C-alpha cells in the first residue's frame, strides 16, 4: 500500500474512532460537573474523582491491553473491550449516587483504552517507514474531531435533557463502534508471531521494556507534552466558567481551538513524513510548544481574563505537541518490534497515570488562577525539553541521522 493510497484512510478512520472513545469519555461530561455535584449533594472534589477514577483505571489496564493483544490477537481485545464499555456506560447513565458513578466510571476506564493501545500496534504491524508516520498522523487528524465535538455536545445535552443523557449518547456511540469493528477491523498479528501469556514470559517482557532508558524517555516526553495542555482540560469547568466567565454552552471556546491546533500539527507531521528527519520534525514542534507556553505566561500576567486571548496560546501549543507525538511514538515502538503491543501499553500507562495525577491533585490546585495554570503549562514543557535533550545525547546523533525506518 503506497503512502498516499486512499486504502489507508478507512483503517485510519476506524482506528481514530476507537481512540476517540477515551477522550470522548472525559470531555463530554465535563460541562456537567456542577449539575452532578448538585444532584448527588457532594463537593466539587468528589465529582472530580469521577474523572480520576476513570483515568487511573484507564492507565492501569493499558498495562494489559497491549500484552493481551500480543498473545491473543489485536481484534478480540478491541471487541471485548467495547462490549464491557457498553455495560459500564449503562451503569453511569442510571447511577443513583456518587459512589456508583465512581465504580462505573472506573469500569469504563478499564475498557476505553483498548482501541488506542491496540490501534497503535495495528499501524506498526501493517505499515512501515514514512507511511507509518503518515497513517499515524491521519489517525491524529481524525481523532482530533472527538475532543472538539464532545464538550459542545455535552453542553447541549446537559442543558436540553440533563447530565444522564450524556451517557446515553455515549452508549449509542459505543454500540455503533462495536458493530463497525466487528465488521471491518482486521486482524494484523498472525498466530505465528503471537507471544506467550505465561507469567514468567510476561514479567521478562515487561522488565525488558522498562529497563530500556530510551523507552522511558520516549514514553515520558509525549506524556509531559500532553500534561501541559491537559491541565486546561481537567480544569475546564473552573477555567472557562469561573475564571473566564463563559456559560456551560461555551466549552467550545477551549476545545475547538485546542483540537484545531492538534489537527494542524497532525497534518504538518504527515506532510513532513519521509521529507524531514524525526529529530528535526520534533525540534520544530518543540519550538512551537515553547512559543505557546511563553505566550500563555505573558497573557496570564498582563491580559484581562477574557476569551479568546487566554485560549489562543493553548492552540499554538497543541500544534507543536501534535507535531512531536507521531515521531516520538514510532521511535518508541521501533525499540521493540516483537512486542509492540506491550510497548504501546506501557507508553499509554505512563501517559495516563500522569493525566490521572493531574486531574485529581495538580489541576484543582492550579485552577484557582490563570497564572497557576500558565505556570503549570510552562513547567511541563521545560521538563519535556530537558528529557528530549537527554534522549538526543544518549543516541549521540545529529538531526540528519535520526530517521523513522
VOPAGU-2260 file (C-alpha; in pm, 1 decimal, decimal comma):
REM VOPAGU-2260
SITE   aa  ch    i         X         Y         Z
SITE  UNK   A    0       0,0       0,0       0,0
SITE  UNK   A    1     158,0     327,2    -103,9
SITE  UNK   A    2     172,6     620,2     137,5
SITE  UNK   A    3     -83,8     824,5     -43,6
SITE  UNK   A    4    -311,9     532,4    -124,1
SITE  UNK   A    5    -673,2     602,1     -35,2
SITE  UNK   A    6    -698,7     248,8     103,5
SITE  UNK   A    7    -515,6     355,5     418,7
SITE  UNK   A    8    -787,8     603,3     511,1
SITE  UNK   A    9   -1071,5     359,5     603,1
SITE  UNK   A   10    -846,0     182,1     853,8
SITE  UNK   A   11    -711,9     514,4     984,2
SITE  UNK   A   12   -1066,8     642,7    1037,1
SITE  UNK   A   13   -1174,2     327,0    1221,2
SITE  UNK   A   14    -866,2     329,9    1445,0
SITE  UNK   A   15    -917,4     700,4    1512,4
SITE  UNK   A   16   -1280,5     637,5    1605,3
SITE  UNK   A   17   -1171,2     367,7    1850,7
SITE  UNK   A   18    -910,1     600,8    2000,3
SITE  UNK   A   19   -1177,9     871,5    2034,2
SITE  UNK   A   20   -1360,2     671,2    2298,9
SITE  UNK   A   21   -1120,2     768,4    2576,9
SITE  UNK   A   22   -1125,2    1146,2    2520,0
SITE  UNK   A   23   -1497,7    1139,2    2447,3
SITE  UNK   A   24   -1549,1     969,1    2785,0
SITE  UNK   A   25   -1362,7    1254,9    2953,3
SITE  UNK   A   26   -1460,8    1564,7    2757,2
SITE  UNK   A   27   -1832,0    1503,9    2700,5
SITE  UNK   A   28   -1929,8    1513,5    3067,0
SITE  UNK   A   29   -1702,6    1798,1    3182,9
SITE  UNK   A   30   -1980,5    2060,3    3142,9
SITE  UNK   A   31   -2195,9    1851,0    3379,1
SITE  UNK   A   32   -1967,0    1864,5    3684,8
SITE  UNK   A   33   -2172,4    2127,6    3865,1
SITE  UNK   A   34   -2503,0    1950,3    3792,2
SITE  UNK   A   35   -2372,9    1610,2    3904,8
SITE  UNK   A   36   -2248,6    1761,1    4230,7
SITE  UNK   A   37   -2582,3    1935,4    4286,3
SITE  UNK   A   38   -2790,6    1622,3    4218,3
SITE  UNK   A   39   -2582,9    1399,7    4445,5
SITE  UNK   A   40   -2522,1    1678,8    4700,4
SITE  UNK   A   41   -2144,7    1630,1    4707,0
SITE  UNK   A   42   -1843,9    1862,5    4699,3
SITE  UNK   A   43   -1670,9    1950,9    4368,8
SITE  UNK   A   44   -1372,7    1733,8    4469,5
SITE  UNK   A   45   -1598,9    1427,0    4487,7
SITE  UNK   A   46   -1718,1    1493,7    4132,1
SITE  UNK   A   47   -1356,7    1547,2    4023,3
SITE  UNK   A   48   -1282,4    1195,6    4148,8
SITE  UNK   A   49   -1515,8    1053,2    3882,3
SITE  UNK   A   50   -1253,0    1175,2    3637,1
SITE  UNK   A   51    -960,9    1045,5    3842,6
SITE  UNK   A   52   -1119,9     701,0    3889,4
SITE  UNK   A   53   -1167,1     674,8    3513,3
SITE  UNK   A   54    -810,0     782,0    3438,4
SITE  UNK   A   55    -642,5     556,7    3696,5
SITE  UNK   A   56    -838,1     254,2    3568,9
SITE  UNK   A   57    -763,0     358,2    3211,5
SITE  UNK   A   58    -391,8     379,4    3287,3
SITE  UNK   A   59    -379,0      51,0    3482,1
SITE  UNK   A   60    -543,9    -150,2    3204,6
SITE  UNK   A   61    -312,6      -0,1    2947,9
SITE  UNK   A   62     -51,1    -226,3    3104,7
SITE  UNK   A   63    -252,6    -524,1    2980,1
SITE  UNK   A   64    -432,3    -429,8    2657,6
SITE  UNK   A   65    -114,4    -448,6    2453,9
SITE  UNK   A   66      23,9    -764,0    2614,9
SITE  UNK   A   67    -310,2    -938,8    2569,2
SITE  UNK   A   68    -322,1    -831,8    2204,5
SITE  UNK   A   69      35,4    -962,2    2153,9
SITE  UNK   A   70     -83,7   -1301,8    2281,4
SITE  UNK   A   71    -445,3   -1330,6    2162,9
SITE  UNK   A   72    -452,4   -1108,0    1857,2
SITE  UNK   A   73    -549,0    -745,2    1805,4
SITE  UNK   A   74    -914,3    -786,8    1709,3
SITE  UNK   A   75   -1053,4    -985,1    2010,4
SITE  UNK   A   76    -916,6    -734,9    2263,0
SITE  UNK   A   77   -1090,4    -445,0    2092,7
SITE  UNK   A   78   -1424,2    -627,0    2051,0
SITE  UNK   A   79   -1441,1    -745,8    2413,6
SITE  UNK   A   80   -1331,7    -404,1    2540,8
SITE  UNK   A   81   -1612,1    -229,8    2354,8
SITE  UNK   A   82   -1868,2    -473,9    2491,6
SITE  UNK   A   83   -1766,0    -420,2    2855,1
SITE  UNK   A   84   -1750,6     -43,7    2799,3
SITE  UNK   A   85   -2114,3     -51,2    2684,7
SITE  UNK   A   86   -2220,2    -219,3    3011,5
SITE  UNK   A   87   -2023,6      33,6    3216,0
SITE  UNK   A   88   -2177,5     326,7    3030,0
SITE  UNK   A   89   -2525,9     196,2    3101,3
SITE  UNK   A   90   -2428,4     185,6    3469,8
SITE  UNK   A   91   -2315,6     551,0    3458,9
SITE  UNK   A   92   -2644,4     657,0    3299,2
SITE  UNK   A   93   -2854,3     501,2    3578,2
SITE  UNK   A   94   -2620,2     565,7    3875,5
SITE  UNK   A   95   -2809,3     661,4    4190,9
SITE  UNK   A   96   -2521,9     808,3    4391,8
SITE  UNK   A   97   -2166,8     935,1    4351,6
SITE  UNK   A   98   -2012,2     607,8    4472,1
SITE  UNK   A   99   -2190,8     413,0    4198,3
SITE  UNK   A  100   -2075,4     666,9    3943,0
SITE  UNK   A  101   -1716,9     625,0    4064,2
SITE  UNK   A  102   -1748,5     248,3    4018,7
SITE  UNK   A  103   -1887,1     253,0    3666,6
SITE  UNK   A  104   -1652,0     531,5    3558,1
SITE  UNK   A  105   -1365,0     307,3    3669,4
SITE  UNK   A  106   -1514,3      18,1    3469,2
SITE  UNK   A  107   -1536,2     248,6    3167,1
SITE  UNK   A  108   -1170,7     335,0    3216,1
SITE  UNK   A  109   -1070,5     -31,4    3223,9
SITE  UNK   A  110   -1201,6     -77,3    2869,1
SITE  UNK   A  111   -1179,8     261,6    2699,6
SITE  UNK   A  112    -809,1     243,3    2616,6
SITE  UNK   A  113    -809,0     -83,1    2424,8
SITE  UNK   A  114    -872,9      82,8    2089,6
SITE  UNK   A  115    -597,1     339,4    2133,4
SITE  UNK   A  116    -332,5      91,2    2250,8
SITE  UNK   A  117    -414,3    -183,9    2003,4
SITE  UNK   A  118    -461,7      68,2    1723,0
SITE  UNK   A  119    -102,8     189,7    1752,0
SITE  UNK   A  120      19,3    -170,0    1732,6
SITE  UNK   A  121    -200,9    -234,1    1426,5
SITE  UNK   A  122     -45,2      64,4    1247,8
SITE  UNK   A  123     306,4     -67,3    1310,2
SITE  UNK   A  124     200,3    -423,9    1214,4
SITE  UNK   A  125      75,1    -309,5     876,4
SITE  UNK   A  126     280,4      -3,4     776,7
SITE  UNK   A  127     648,3      86,2     759,3
SITE  UNK   A  128     869,6     393,8     746,4
SITE  UNK   A  129     725,3     725,1     638,0
SITE  UNK   A  130     395,9     552,8     554,3
SITE  UNK   A  131     352,9     457,9     922,2
SITE  UNK   A  132     408,4     819,4    1024,7
SITE  UNK   A  133     153,6     936,4     766,5
SITE  UNK   A  134    -107,5     688,7     887,0
SITE  UNK   A  135     -38,2     778,7    1249,8
SITE  UNK   A  136     -83,8    1145,3    1155,7
SITE  UNK   A  137    -407,3    1063,3     969,5
SITE  UNK   A  138    -536,5     894,4    1284,3
SITE  UNK   A  139    -445,5    1200,2    1492,5
SITE  UNK   A  140    -614,5    1425,3    1237,1
SITE  UNK   A  141    -944,3    1234,7    1254,7
SITE  UNK   A  142    -908,0    1163,4    1625,8
SITE  UNK   A  143    -898,1    1537,7    1689,9
SITE  UNK   A  144   -1263,8    1571,4    1597,8
SITE  UNK   A  145   -1382,9    1397,9    1916,6
SITE  UNK   A  146   -1241,9    1633,4    2180,4
SITE  UNK   A  147   -1371,4    1928,9    1976,6
SITE  UNK   A  148   -1723,8    1791,2    1948,2
SITE  UNK   A  149   -1754,8    1612,4    2284,3
SITE  UNK   A  150   -1774,8    1908,5    2526,6
SITE  UNK   A  151   -2000,2    2104,6    2290,0
SITE  UNK   A  152   -2233,6    1805,9    2255,7
SITE  UNK   A  153   -2212,8    1750,4    2630,9
SITE  UNK   A  154   -2315,9    2110,9    2697,6
SITE  UNK   A  155   -2611,9    2084,8    2459,8
SITE  UNK   A  156   -2729,8    1754,4    2610,2
SITE  UNK   A  157   -2684,7    1887,3    2962,7
SITE  UNK   A  158   -2892,1    2197,2    2904,9
SITE  UNK   A  159   -3158,6    2023,5    2694,3
SITE  UNK   A  160   -3207,7    1692,8    2878,6
SITE  UNK   A  161   -2980,8    1667,9    3184,0
SITE  UNK   A  162   -2641,8    1510,4    3251,2
SITE  UNK   A  163   -2755,1    1148,0    3229,1
SITE  UNK   A  164   -2828,0    1184,9    2857,8
SITE  UNK   A  165   -2457,0    1238,3    2801,4
SITE  UNK   A  166   -2401,3     876,0    2899,7
SITE  UNK   A  167   -2700,0     753,3    2696,6
SITE  UNK   A  168   -2540,0     911,3    2388,6
SITE  UNK   A  169   -2205,2     752,0    2479,6
SITE  UNK   A  170   -2384,4     416,6    2495,4
SITE  UNK   A  171   -2523,6     466,5    2145,1
SITE  UNK   A  172   -2175,5     563,6    2024,3
SITE  UNK   A  173   -2006,0     253,3    2163,2
SITE  UNK   A  174   -2273,2      22,9    2019,8
SITE  UNK   A  175   -2210,9     178,3    1677,9
SITE  UNK   A  176   -1833,0     131,4    1720,7
SITE  UNK   A  177   -1879,9    -230,1    1826,8
SITE  UNK   A  178   -2086,7    -302,2    1515,6
SITE  UNK   A  179   -1834,8    -126,1    1290,0
SITE  UNK   A  180   -1535,7    -305,3    1444,7
SITE  UNK   A  181   -1699,7    -645,6    1424,9
SITE  UNK   A  182   -1749,9    -588,5    1053,2
SITE  UNK   A  183   -1432,8    -406,2     947,9
SITE  UNK   A  184   -1146,2    -431,1    1199,5
SITE  UNK   A  185    -869,8    -653,6    1055,5
SITE  UNK   A  186    -653,8    -897,6    1246,2
SITE  UNK   A  187    -294,1    -788,4    1178,1
SITE  UNK   A  188    -100,0   -1022,8    1407,5
SITE  UNK   A  189     -59,9   -1376,2    1266,1
SITE  UNK   A  190     -74,6   -1664,0    1512,7
SITE  UNK   A  191     292,5   -1746,0    1443,5
SITE  UNK   A  192     400,7   -1406,0    1578,2
SITE  UNK   A  193     197,9   -1410,8    1899,7
SITE  UNK   A  194     362,7   -1405,9    2241,0
SITE  UNK   A  195     310,6   -1624,6    2546,7
SITE  UNK   A  196      83,7   -1517,7    2832,7
SITE  UNK   A  197     285,3   -1725,0    3080,1
SITE  UNK   A  198     351,8   -1503,0    3385,4
SITE  UNK   A  199     726,9   -1561,1    3366,0
SITE  UNK   A  200     739,2   -1460,4    3000,0
SITE  UNK   A  201     520,5   -1156,9    3062,2
SITE  UNK   A  202     736,4   -1047,8    3353,7
SITE  UNK   A  203    1051,2   -1085,1    3144,1
SITE  UNK   A  204     896,4    -880,7    2863,4
SITE  UNK   A  205     777,6    -603,2    3096,0
SITE  UNK   A  206    1116,4    -582,4    3263,8
SITE  UNK   A  207    1289,6    -576,3    2925,2
SITE  UNK   A  208    1081,2    -278,7    2817,5
SITE  UNK   A  209    1101,3     -86,0    3144,8
SITE  UNK   A  210    1478,1    -128,4    3176,1
SITE  UNK   A  211    1526,3      41,9    2841,2
SITE  UNK   A  212    1614,3     404,3    2915,9
SITE  UNK   A  213    1530,9     516,8    2564,1
SITE  UNK   A  214    1181,1     375,9    2611,4
SITE  UNK   A  215    1135,8     562,7    2939,1
SITE  UNK   A  216    1244,7     890,4    2782,3
SITE  UNK   A  217    1026,5     846,1    2471,5
SITE  UNK   A  218     726,6     745,9    2685,9
SITE  UNK   A  219     756,1    1038,3    2925,7
SITE  UNK   A  220     821,5    1306,5    2660,3
SITE  UNK   A  221     475,2    1300,0    2490,6
SITE  UNK   A  222     311,5    1241,3    2830,5
SITE  UNK   A  223     457,8    1568,4    2957,8
SITE  UNK   A  224     355,2    1749,5    2639,8
SITE  UNK   A  225       0,4    1622,0    2681,6
SITE  UNK   A  226       2,0    1710,7    3051,8
SITE  UNK   A  227      82,7    2072,8    2970,1
SITE  UNK   A  228    -249,8    2129,6    2795,9
SITE  UNK   A  229    -444,8    1855,7    2978,8
SITE  UNK   A  230    -424,1    2088,6    3278,1
SITE  UNK   A  231    -677,2    2305,2    3096,0
SITE  UNK   A  232    -897,8    2008,5    3001,3
SITE  UNK   A  233    -911,4    1875,3    3358,9
SITE  UNK   A  234    -974,2    2230,1    3485,8
SITE  UNK   A  235   -1216,8    2323,7    3209,1
SITE  UNK   A  236   -1518,6    2398,0    3434,1
SITE  UNK   A  237   -1311,2    2628,0    3656,3
SITE  UNK   A  238   -1102,7    2774,2    3372,7
SITE  UNK   A  239   -1396,6    2858,3    3149,0
SITE  UNK   A  240   -1688,2    2920,0    3384,1
SITE  UNK   A  241   -1521,7    3056,5    3699,8
SITE  UNK   A  242   -1211,7    3231,6    3561,8
SITE  UNK   A  243   -1321,4    3340,2    3212,0
SITE  UNK   A  244   -1693,6    3374,8    3277,1
SITE  UNK   A  245   -1839,8    3165,9    2993,6
SITE  UNK   A  246   -2155,8    2954,3    3019,5
SITE  UNK   A  247   -2184,2    2575,3    3005,1
SITE  UNK   A  248   -2250,8    2620,3    2632,9
SITE  UNK   A  249   -1915,7    2795,6    2598,8
SITE  UNK   A  250   -1683,5    2495,2    2626,3
SITE  UNK   A  251   -1627,4    2527,2    2252,5
SITE  UNK   A  252   -1411,9    2832,5    2330,6
SITE  UNK   A  253   -1146,9    2598,0    2469,0
SITE  UNK   A  254   -1192,8    2271,6    2285,3
SITE  UNK   A  255   -1240,3    2380,5    1924,8
SITE  UNK   A  256    -919,0    2591,7    1910,7
SITE  UNK   A  257    -730,4    2325,5    2107,3
SITE  UNK   A  258    -831,7    2044,2    1876,1
SITE  UNK   A  259    -787,6    2268,9    1573,8
SITE  UNK   A  260    -425,4    2301,3    1680,1
SITE  UNK   A  261    -389,8    1924,3    1714,6
SITE  UNK   A  262    -530,0    1871,3    1365,1
SITE  UNK   A  263    -299,9    2134,1    1215,5
SITE  UNK   A  264       0,3    1974,9    1386,1
SITE  UNK   A  265    -100,8    1625,6    1274,5
SITE  UNK   A  266    -137,7    1744,9     915,7
SITE  UNK   A  267     207,4    1907,7     929,1
SITE  UNK   A  268     360,0    1590,0    1073,5
SITE  UNK   A  269     207,4    1382,0     793,8
SITE  UNK   A  270     342,1    1619,7     529,5
SITE  UNK   A  271     688,8    1605,7     686,5
SITE  UNK   A  272     699,0    1223,4     685,9
SITE  UNK   A  273     974,8    1097,7     457,4
SITE  UNK   A  274    1097,0    1450,3     385,1
SITE  UNK   A  275    1227,2    1570,1     721,3
SITE  UNK   A  276    1408,3    1367,8     988,4
SITE  UNK   A  277    1228,6    1273,2    1306,9
SITE  UNK   A  278    1464,8    1484,4    1517,0
SITE  UNK   A  279    1417,7    1793,4    1301,3
SITE  UNK   A  280    1040,2    1745,9    1297,9
SITE  UNK   A  281    1034,3    1716,7    1675,8
SITE  UNK   A  282    1263,3    2018,0    1709,1
SITE  UNK   A  283    1016,4    2231,8    1515,1
SITE  UNK   A  284     735,4    2100,1    1733,7
SITE  UNK   A  285     923,7    2196,7    2047,7
SITE  UNK   A  286     983,1    2549,0    1921,0
SITE  UNK   A  287     608,2    2589,6    1863,5
SITE  UNK   A  288     522,3    2443,9    2204,8
SITE  UNK   A  289     770,2    2673,1    2376,4
SITE  UNK   A  290     625,0    2974,0    2195,9
SITE  UNK   A  291     273,6    2875,8    2307,5
SITE  UNK   A  292     375,8    2822,3    2671,2
SITE  UNK   A  293     566,2    3152,0    2695,0
SITE  UNK   A  294     280,0    3340,5    2530,9
SITE  UNK   A  295      37,6    3187,8    2781,2
SITE  UNK   A  296     254,7    3309,2    3068,4
SITE  UNK   A  297     253,8    3662,5    2928,5
SITE  UNK   A  298    -122,2    3656,5    2870,8
SITE  UNK   A  299    -190,4    3525,9    3222,6
SITE  UNK   A  300       5,8    3812,3    3376,6
SITE  UNK   A  301     -85,4    4103,1    3152,0
SITE  UNK   A  302    -417,7    4037,2    2975,2
SITE  UNK   A  303    -765,5    4062,1    3129,1
SITE  UNK   A  304    -946,0    3727,5    3185,6
SITE  UNK   A  305   -1142,0    3709,3    2860,6
SITE  UNK   A  306   -1157,0    3477,7    2562,9
SITE  UNK   A  307   -1008,6    3435,9    2307,4
SITE  UNK   A  308    -673,3    3566,4    2434,8
SITE  UNK   A  309    -633,9    3304,1    2707,6
SITE  UNK   A  310    -718,1    3023,4    2465,2
SITE  UNK   A  311    -509,5    3115,4    2159,2
SITE  UNK   A  312    -172,9    3021,3    2320,5
SITE  UNK   A  313    -315,4    2677,4    2405,7
SITE  UNK   A  314    -399,3    2628,7    2037,9
SITE  UNK   A  315     -42,3    2724,3    1942,7
SITE  UNK   A  316      89,6    2475,6    2197,7
SITE  UNK   A  317    -121,2    2187,4    2067,1
SITE  UNK   A  318       9,2    2244,1    1713,2
SITE  UNK   A  319     361,0    2172,0    1838,5
SITE  UNK   A  320     252,8    1880,2    2057,4
SITE  UNK   A  321      78,2    1710,4    1764,4
SITE  UNK   A  322     391,9    1750,7    1550,3
SITE  UNK   A  323     607,3    1582,6    1816,2
SITE  UNK   A  324     377,1    1293,6    1915,0
SITE  UNK   A  325     375,2    1070,9    1599,9
SITE  UNK   A  326     754,2    1070,8    1564,2
SITE  UNK   A  327     810,0    1003,8    1936,1
SITE  UNK   A  328     557,5     717,5    1933,8
SITE  UNK   A  329     707,5     547,5    1629,0
SITE  UNK   A  330    1062,4     580,1    1765,0
SITE  UNK   A  331     937,0     411,6    2083,4
SITE  UNK   A  332     752,2     128,0    1908,2
SITE  UNK   A  333    1055,4      51,9    1692,2
SITE  UNK   A  334    1257,3     -27,9    2003,9
SITE  UNK   A  335    1050,9    -349,9    2048,4
SITE  UNK   A  336     948,0    -495,5    1710,7
SITE  UNK   A  337     823,1    -826,2    1857,7
SITE  UNK   A  338     625,1    -679,0    2150,0
SITE  UNK   A  339     481,9    -357,2    2008,1
SITE  UNK   A  340     152,8    -407,5    2185,5
SITE  UNK   A  341     324,1    -423,9    2523,3
SITE  UNK   A  342     539,3    -119,9    2443,6
SITE  UNK   A  343     226,7      69,3    2338,6
SITE  UNK   A  344      56,2     -39,4    2661,9
SITE  UNK   A  345     337,8      85,1    2880,4
SITE  UNK   A  346     357,1     412,6    2691,2
SITE  UNK   A  347     -14,8     462,0    2746,6
SITE  UNK   A  348      22,4     369,9    3112,5
SITE  UNK   A  349     283,9     639,4    3168,7
SITE  UNK   A  350      73,4     888,4    2973,7
SITE  UNK   A  351    -249,9     839,2    3162,9
SITE  UNK   A  352    -109,9     784,9    3511,8
SITE  UNK   A  353      31,6    1134,0    3478,0
SITE  UNK   A  354    -305,3    1257,9    3347,6
SITE  UNK   A  355    -486,0    1096,0    3641,8
SITE  UNK   A  356    -249,5    1253,8    3893,2
SITE  UNK   A  357    -301,1    1590,9    3728,2
SITE  UNK   A  358    -679,9    1556,9    3725,7
SITE  UNK   A  359    -701,1    1453,7    4090,0
SITE  UNK   A  360    -434,2    1672,5    4250,3
SITE  UNK   A  361    -242,0    1925,0    4040,3
SITE  UNK   A  362    -525,3    2064,9    3827,2
SITE  UNK   A  363    -761,0    2153,0    4116,3
SITE  UNK   A  364    -472,5    2335,9    4286,7
SITE  UNK   A  365    -353,7    2529,5    3978,9
SITE  UNK   A  366    -708,0    2600,3    3854,0
SITE  UNK   A  367    -752,6    2860,1    4125,5
SITE  UNK   A  368    -590,1    3117,4    3897,2
SITE  UNK   A  369    -496,2    3177,5    3533,6
SITE  UNK   A  370    -136,7    3235,3    3641,0
SITE  UNK   A  371    -120,8    2897,4    3812,8
SITE  UNK   A  372    -237,5    2714,0    3500,7
SITE  UNK   A  373      10,1    2903,2    3282,2
SITE  UNK   A  374     299,2    2820,5    3516,9
SITE  UNK   A  375     194,2    2454,8    3507,7
SITE  UNK   A  376     197,8    2450,2    3127,1
SITE  UNK   A  377     542,4    2611,7    3116,5
SITE  UNK   A  378     680,2    2373,7    3379,0
SITE  UNK   A  379     572,5    2058,4    3194,9
SITE  UNK   A  380     713,3    2199,8    2870,9
SITE  UNK   A  381    1054,8    2268,2    3023,0
SITE  UNK   A  382    1068,2    1915,7    3169,5
SITE  UNK   A  383     983,9    1766,9    2829,1
SITE  UNK   A  384    1254,8    1970,8    2655,4
SITE  UNK   A  385    1511,7    1851,6    2910,3
SITE  UNK   A  386    1418,2    1485,8    2855,1
SITE  UNK   A  387    1431,7    1523,6    2475,4
SITE  UNK   A  388    1780,2    1671,9    2508,9
SITE  UNK   A  389    1881,9    1374,5    2725,8
SITE  UNK   A  390    1746,3    1130,6    2466,2
SITE  UNK   A  391    1936,1    1307,1    2186,9
SITE  UNK   A  392    2252,5    1296,8    2392,6
SITE  UNK   A  393    2208,8     926,0    2464,1
SITE  UNK   A  394    2162,3     845,6    2099,0
SITE  UNK   A  395    2455,2    1069,3    2000,5
SITE  UNK   A  396    2307,6    1153,2    1664,7
SITE  UNK   A  397    2255,6    1462,6    1454,3
SITE  UNK   A  398    1911,5    1561,0    1320,3
SITE  UNK   A  399    2009,4    1436,5     975,6
SITE  UNK   A  400    2066,5    1081,2    1102,3
SITE  UNK   A  401    1752,4    1027,9    1308,3
SITE  UNK   A  402    1500,8     868,7    1073,6
SITE  UNK   A  403    1190,5     660,6    1123,0
SITE  UNK   A  404    1254,4     345,0     925,4
